[in-house]
């Protein structure tokens, strides 16, 4: 179980405690555009000075593409002479790393040498939306459910086949699943459920939701911890949306509600007989629908993500909402009204938790600010309602929708939209130049 002992309030206090506990190395972690942890490891004797003055790191790290290519035109490379950024640790993220000897970590925020934030850095983007949420009088409560595949570490083959969701034997098919649960609990995550998923060798480990920045911080910690622990045990854990054409896709169902800052009450709970939502909740949901096409570039950030979008696979294909409808884009969870919340099922497991959370929260806040009216729910199952607008079917389509949405661009920050679109289009260009096995098998001999 995670420690219930009160955390020190400053970086220096944490470093003093860690030194007494025998910690030798401290990771300064940065979330890049893909949600991957990029870090430098610092010996603990040097950590206090770096924490005070900032730890230098190449400033373009946050806008590297998925191949770690330096992307021209992404704002933080040739435009600034490839200058360094400074990583500043957030003490609220300080944790011992239970699977690494004598090691602790901080999640950091990047700043330029003149003190300006690196505005397109995902954690800064979420903070920008969070400040808007707080200004409106709310605190977001966010939980993200990730599906992932655990594969053989050498050949990257599934550990078993078939479709046996919730099969008790397969829930703990390999001991590393129980090791993951224990290690993640000791890493500060409150693990609530663990089970094998729909496809062979696919799992889901769920952790409790959290408020404010801790919501995406937990998700960032979870994804990178799962990958690192699996590798140490000889496996590959992948959050790739669709690693196998005949297997289920991996999603990141994002659960969200707003709590009133003054009272802590659920701002979504209300008297509506169909949805059980308040006017605030209905406008929030209407905002998610209104901006669904423009935020999709952040929820489904790669060409592979869109291969998860197929009817009758529990993955949404249209802009819809419903009560307990797993095929809808936004599902209203049942149960007690006071626990009412929304589940956005569009995010892929490849999505960056900070950017996905910023997009889902931001779209809803725009709905509240605009007092948007919510239309009726889709006919169930929503995926078979052909009257509804479809979600984008290509990444280029969703990128154009994001760039054409001035409200969302202002909320997330123009710097993020410009940098993000540039990085993703660089990846698309590389993909367009790639000759696939399918093309060779289809065309090489006959033509």
Buried (B, 14 or more C-beta within 10 A) or exposed (E): EEEEEEBBEEBBEBBBBBBEEEBBBBBBBBBBBBBBBBBBEBEBEEBBEBBEEBBBBBBBBBBBBBEEEBBEBBBBBEEEEEBBBBBBBBBBBBBBBBBBEBBBBBBBBBBBEEEEBBBBBBBBBBBBBBEBBEEBBBBBBBBBBBBBBBBEBEEEEBBBEEEBBEBEEBBBBBEBBEBBBBBBBBBBBBBEEBBBBBBBBBBBBBBEBBEBBBBBBBBBBBBBBBBBBBEBBEBBBBBBBBBBEEBBBBBBBBBBBBBEBEEEEBBBBBEBEEBBBBBBBBBBBBBBBBBBBBBBBBBBBBBBBBBBBBEEBBBBBBBBBBBEBBBBBBBBBEEEBEEBBBBBBBBBBBBBBBBBBBBBBBBBBBBBBEEBEBEEBBBBBBBBBEEBEEBBEEBBBBBBBBBEBEBBBEBBBEBBBBBBBBBBBBBBEEEEEEEEEEEEEEEEEEE
